[in-house]
Amino acid sequence: MKKLFSLLSIVGIIAISNCTRVPDNHDPVLGIWAKTESSGILDKGTNPTREEWVFNDVYLGRYQRYSNSKLIFYTDFKWSEENGTYSIIYGDPQVNDITVSLESAKEPEVLTLENGSVFATRE
């Protein structure tokens, strides 16, 4: 009886685990978006600050900030889409949550703020 119960338990676990599939997400925002700014002029050129947002298909992502090509800050974020507007909610209180829109008609594609200014461009 124990062997039968064990076999049925294993079959049940396998059946349930195969049914829990994450639906495919083909949102156009998926991928890497970046913004680079020069913070000042030094003797040897500029001191660029680069920000990256990596959107993945399970409505999560990673925000990273670089200075002189060195990682200085990173945090995770959640994102959602409603009527072409994307809400980015950061996991760190040092970064303010933001709402952006995707402008796919432009080349390269850009994410814009509510006032129309460019927030980030697609990599």
Buried (B, 14 or more C-beta within 10 A) or exposed (E): EEEEEEEEEEEEEEEEEEEEEEEEEEEEBBEBBBBEEEEEEEEEEEEBBBBBBBBEEEEEBBBBBBEEEEEEEEBEBBBEBEEEEBBBEBEEEEBEEBEBBBBEEEEEBBBBEEEEEEBBBBE
